[in-house]
């Protein structure tokens, strides 16, 4: 990890790899949670929704384990330069992934409420949002593993697609609710599901932001994503 120079301690290298492997696994878990929560919505499946809520315990345990490992590495190994950026980035990514898990649980809980009523409308844009957000999570973790700035910036740009779909869903549901007050409760729940997906997208972008920081040492959280031709390592 130290700018191409191998560590003198194989154990230290293994510990850094363990952090990376656990974050990859956590990314898989939260992506599965999103998949299950949206399938529960589309299939009106109570059991799937409850499974998402129950499975969050595993994500929470892994969150604690990764954070503890990173803190021990900071305390005992006293990392510098790229290793320090790697570990601090890992802590931030871990937090984003844990909150993505929480958002999937929120969707699961909303599905349980929504399934008690007749379906308001066919779900078209919400599955599209879910597919984009899952891709963003997968690609942000891939960018972290491979230190791929181009991929990280693609994730940062994709956040706008989810924002646009969220706004589109909001406008459509608002029309439903204005035309028929009986749709208000269901419309609000669907809006909350859409907003949860939008927040998941924000967390995936946050992971990509941290990848850019890890690779370049520059914070880009409050900057617009770069276009492909402007992406260079610093």
C-alpha positions in Angstrom: 0.0 0.0 0.0 2.9 2.4 0.6 3.4 4.0 -2.8 4.4 0.7 -4.4 6.9 -0.2 -1.6 6.2 -3.5 0.0 5.6 -3.6 3.8 8.3 -5.2 5.9 5.5 -6.8 7.9 3.5 -9.5 6.0 1.1 -9.5 8.9 0.4 -5.8 8.4 -0.2 -6.3 4.7 -2.6 -9.1 5.6 -4.4 -6.8 8.0 -4.9 -4.2 5.3 -6.1 -6.8 2.9 -8.6 -8.1 5.5 -10.1 -4.6 5.8 -10.4 -4.4 2.0 -12.0 -7.9 1.8 -14.5 -7.1 4.6 -15.6 -3.9 2.8 -16.1 -5.9 -0.4 -18.2 -8.4 1.5 -20.2 -5.6 3.2 -20.9 -4.1 -0.3 -22.3 -7.4 -1.4 -24.5 -7.6 1.6 -26.0 -4.1 1.2 -26.6 -4.7 -2.5 -28.5 -7.8 -1.7 -30.5 -6.0 0.9 -31.6 -3.4 -1.7 -32.4 -6.2 -4.2 -34.6 -7.9 -1.6 -36.4 -4.7 -0.5 -37.3 -3.8 -4.1 -38.4 -7.4 -4.9 -40.6 -7.2 -1.8 -42.1 -4.1 -3.2 -42.7 -5.5 -6.7 -43.9 -8.9 -5.5 -45.9 -7.5 -2.5 -43.9 -10.0 -0.4 -44.0 -9.6 3.3 -41.4 -12.3 4.0 -38.8 -10.7 1.9 -39.4 -7.3 3.5 -39.0 -8.9 7.0 -35.9 -10.7 5.9 -34.3 -7.3 4.9 -35.0 -6.0 8.4 -33.7 -9.1 10.1 -30.5 -9.3 8.0 -29.4 -5.8 9.0 -28.0 -7.3 12.2 -25.3 -9.0 10.1 -24.4 -5.7 8.4 -24.3 -3.9 11.8 -21.9 -6.6 13.2 -19.6 -6.3 10.2 -19.7 -2.5 10.5 -18.4 -2.7 14.1 -15.8 -5.3 13.3 -14.4 -3.2 10.4 -14.3 0.0 12.4 -12.6 -1.8 15.3 -10.0 -3.2 13.0 -9.2 0.1 11.4 -8.9 1.8 14.8 -6.5 -0.9 16.0 -4.4 -0.4 12.8 -4.3 3.3 13.4 -3.2 2.9 17.1 -0.8 0.0 16.7 0.7 0.5 13.2 0.8 4.3 13.1 0.4 4.3 9.3 1.6 7.2 7.2 1.1 8.6 3.7 -1.0 6.2 1.5 -1.7 3.7 4.2 -3.1 6.4 6.4 -5.4 7.6 3.6 -6.4 4.0 2.9 -7.4 3.3 6.5 -9.3 6.6 7.0 -11.0 6.0 3.6 -12.0 2.5 4.8 -13.6 4.0 7.9 -15.6 6.4 5.9 -16.7 3.8 3.3 -17.7 1.5 6.1 -20.0 4.2 7.5 -21.6 4.8 4.1 -22.2 1.1 3.6 -23.8 0.7 7.1 -26.1 3.6 6.3 -27.0 2.1 3.0 -28.1 -1.0 4.9 -30.2 1.2 7.1 -31.9 2.7 4.0 -32.7 -0.8 2.7 -34.3 -1.5 6.1 -36.3 1.7 5.8 -37.6 0.5 2.4 -38.5 -2.9 3.8 -40.5 -1.3 6.6 -42.3 1.0 4.1 -43.1 -2.0 1.9 -44.8 -3.7 4.9 -47.1 -0.7 5.2 -47.6 -0.3 1.5 -48.6 -3.9 1.0 -51.6 -3.4 3.3 -53.3 -1.3 0.7 -54.1 -1.8 -3.0 -51.2 -1.0 -5.4 -51.4 2.7 -6.5 -49.6 2.4 -9.8 -47.2 0.1 -11.7 -43.6 0.5 -10.4 -41.4 1.5 -13.3 -39.0 4.2 -12.2 -38.3 2.9 -8.7 -36.8 -0.4 -10.1 -34.7 1.8 -12.4 -33.5 3.8 -9.5 -32.6 0.7 -7.6 -30.6 -0.8 -10.5 -28.6 2.5 -10.9 -27.9 2.7 -7.1 -26.8 -0.9 -6.9 -24.5 -0.3 -9.9 -23.1 2.7 -8.2 -22.4 0.7 -5.0 -20.7 -2.0 -7.0 -18.6 0.3 -9.0 -17.6 2.5 -6.1 -16.3 -0.5 -4.2 -14.5 -1.7 -7.4 -13.0 1.8 -7.7 -11.8 1.5 -4.1 -10.2 -1.9 -4.7 -8.5 -1.0 -8.0 -7.9 2.7 -7.2 -9.7 3.6 -10.4 -10.3 7.4 -10.6 -12.3 7.1 -13.8 -14.7 4.6 -12.3 -15.0 6.7 -9.1 -15.9 9.8 -11.1 -18.4 7.8 -13.2 -20.2 6.9 -9.9 -20.1 10.6 -8.9 -21.8 11.6 -12.2 -24.4 8.8 -12.0 -25.8 10.3 -8.8 -27.6 12.9 -11.0 -29.5 10.2 -12.8 -31.0 9.0 -9.5 -31.8 12.6 -8.5 -33.6 13.1 -11.7 -35.7 9.9 -11.3 -36.5 10.9 -7.7 -37.8 14.3 -8.9 -39.8 12.6 -11.6 -41.5 10.2 -9.2 -42.3 13.0 -6.8 -44.0 15.1 -9.6 -46.0 12.1 -10.8 -47.2 11.1 -7.3 -48.0 14.7 -6.5 -50.4 14.7 -9.5 -52.0 11.5 -8.2 -52.5 12.9 -4.7 -53.9 16.2 -6.0 -56.4 14.4 -8.2 -57.6 11.9 -5.5 -57.1 12.4 -1.8 -57.5 8.7 -1.2 -54.1 8.2 -2.8 -52.2 10.5 -0.4 -51.1 7.9 2.1 -49.8 5.4 -0.5 -48.3 8.3 -2.5 -46.3 9.5 0.5 -45.0 6.0 1.3 -43.8 5.6 -2.3 -42.1 9.0 -2.1 -40.3 7.8 1.0 -39.1 4.7 -0.7 -37.9 6.8 -3.7 -36.1 9.2 -1.3 -34.4 6.3 0.5 -33.0 5.2 -2.9 -31.9 8.7 -3.6 -30.1 8.7 -0.2 -28.4 5.4 -1.1 -27.2 7.0 -4.2 -25.7 9.9 -2.2 -23.9 7.4 0.0 -22.5 5.5 -3.0 -21.3 8.9 -4.3 -19.8 9.5 -0.9 -17.8 6.3 -1.3 -16.6 7.4 -4.7 -15.6 10.8 -3.2 -13.4 9.0 -0.7 -11.8 6.9 -3.4 -10.7 10.1 -5.1 -9.3 11.3 -1.8 -7.5 8.1 -1.2 -5.8 8.1 -4.6 -5.1 11.8 -5.0 -5.1 13.2 -1.4 -7.7 15.8 -2.5 -11.2 16.2 -1.0 -13.8 16.5 -3.7 -17.0 16.2 -1.6 -18.1 19.7 -2.4 -17.0 19.7 -6.0 -18.7 18.6 -9.3 -17.5 15.3 -10.7 -14.9 15.4 -13.4 -15.6 14.5 -17.0 -13.6 11.6 -18.3 -11.1 13.6 -20.2 -10.2 15.6 -17.1 -9.5 12.7 -14.8 -5.8 12.4 -13.8 -4.0 11.1 -10.8 -2.3 13.8 -8.7 
